[in-house]
Amino acid sequence: MAIDIIVPAAGESVTSANIAQWHIATGDLVKKGDTLVTLDTDKVSTELEAEVSGIVTIGVEEGEEIDIGAVIGSIEEKEVADTPEPAPAAKVEAAKEAPKAEAAPAPAAKTEPAPTPKPAPVLAPVDNTPSTAEGRTSRKKMTPLRRKIATHLVNAQRNAALLTTFNEVDMAPIMELRKEVQEQFIAKHGTKLGFMSFFTKAVVEALKTVPTINAQIEGEEVVQNHFYDIGVAVGTEKGLVVPVIRDCDKKSFAEIELSILAYAQKARDGKMGIQDLQGGVFTISNGGVYGSLLSTPIVNPPQSAILGMHTIQQRPVAKDGRVEIAPMMYLALSYDHRLVDGKEAVTFLIKIKECLENPALLMWNDQQ
């Protein structure tokens, strides 16, 4: 009996998907649970697994865009025999050492086709959209995710009055504190204490200080949020995704670090779910991991602001009337000027700066 391979629903607003990568070929024998195909939508990449064991027939090639609910192949049900375990090494050695004796040849063993091994997890699946060469150029259709990102960014700039305000922070206090507590932190929580948890906690404090930034415009109304779900931008080979860490005001530094690690792994494996990306009130984008010194990040609608982190650079700064070399980072706050005034934006950044330059107090408050 043939079982259809069907493109599953991926959210109310998602109507189509792109065949990003088949992990098997027509005629392959798969086991129930094996990964068959990676599907790209305009929001996330997902992997589709075999519902039954059997022989696969592919009906739609890579790079094709199909509707949700469409049939893209089938599996002809067939039992898959387990691969017999090899004889223990000790028995093999004993057979070699045994005296030789004449014996009738054993009848040929009946062989069963070996099952296809389960594919390894796909690490940030590559873009397999077919391209067409045209002399010195090539042409390739945009993936649904890239098209969605493009539309999202253009709409953000068209529908909001965007403005960016800058400040800088001395990262020496955080770097010194991390060095001091890192060993204990790892031993207790099983993960490193990174920079992002400090920034996330600082953003929560700043949102409490300037609640206007924790709001959004809907039509002619302002919706005030009383929770702190913070989006953390994660770059992948296929584009930028922004998973959301829930209730950051209630999470510890360790819980935030572990959440970020889990999302980063999901992004690399192409397993980010639609529920992981929805509902954030504010976004943090770290261009510093790529070496960016300064940028003007674009607000992620319907949010009203986004904080841009940048690379840490040793720079001369004036301290107490003298010049010192310090590890400095530029901060950028882009915001919707329809809702947020300049004074509020500056106050927000100053609060961020105060929290980051007094990280021990930030951690102490978190433990109370």
Steps between C-alpha positions, in 0.01 A plus 500: 500500500639842401492781757509857364768745617304821563621854574370573852343824623755746642288782643188690402676748268721242325350383170796342319838337554817445300669162461839597642670159515409133461706283734413180311452395136225317313530128569668542839381283786422708810392425853220674687640821651777549239538857371361526147509864395568854622223749421546878498208732569505877527551463874701187586667188365356166609595136451239244398541145632377168360169393653555135399784275386529419132628601156491870408383660175573872459233698315628860522860602440716730714446871446131467416242702693181316591180570692441391858324164489652399165631148440874500428568127495401166645627204704408144400469326837750221559649341808861591562708225659746596767863472399655192673771580748855393404651201680706589809871551432596219739308241297659616179847459646413153629384395155833608353694294751285183475654199318410488133251234402325405183134596505220519251431852381219668689189591301486861389322714756184675393571868490264786577557853375679700768298788643605850408682654796321791663644826365699720732332827610522770235715789622348823358388344173659660198294683241445253216280724285601431138689782330519588132834608354490798265852575384677694772202492734268238646137522602332323791151526642479651848407255773167558681692593816714758317191645327325530835801672656518745209129585523518529879793745493352719226166517682678593824667798336187600309253480789705637792689824570836337576776683684823370657674629814853395603702462817800295610575273791823400675500119494789463748274446807308216330819341366660510845190361673467217247865408553448497876185284512526297177642183656235489772224586252595212267528255789156597629304546177690303236533797264715809463393846617489701178437863415147451372346421838636829636354691206167321532476583870607859433226533236239375750610767750494769229152393384379533860654848514353609163177299458406692184759292312322185622193597299381491141263685268194313373286723278419804710572328830813447707529151648710497817676170577548394861726204426860466381535255214826600328595399147865412434601525134683189378673497162485181290618413150144553380435835668425667829254346746392648833404237760335637812612436858188509717463684833860621520418694818436167672789304351846476656820574310555125460149441367545775242837360388355149467201633304731679256711187452191288435370747241839524329507121465144498365596763242806301389293180474219670310252405773375845602125490552252778426419521872866580572482824298172656610405751767820692582476856635859608429798369299876487562723467194871423541687611190818494704543127444567583134733790581251785453621818667183706451161451333139620499285189558146490358209463741319164491125590470274519689770571759597861559877471546809285452841508668811447290815360662836539326857377516710575808789727407792620709473881482643798689239651733510780758463380861533732797698755299742253340504290186476122534467211254175315563293227326214709363184403314269728304130454570226595252132533582271524198143592589164605360491876550120497470485346846840556660642849554871580485519562875357155570743336257799671661375409850463138388859482369642669809323241718650222285845656540460532880395136535783367284766708674374374839447130420551377857197704608304361204578141606433576867157644416428190292560275801268687733 
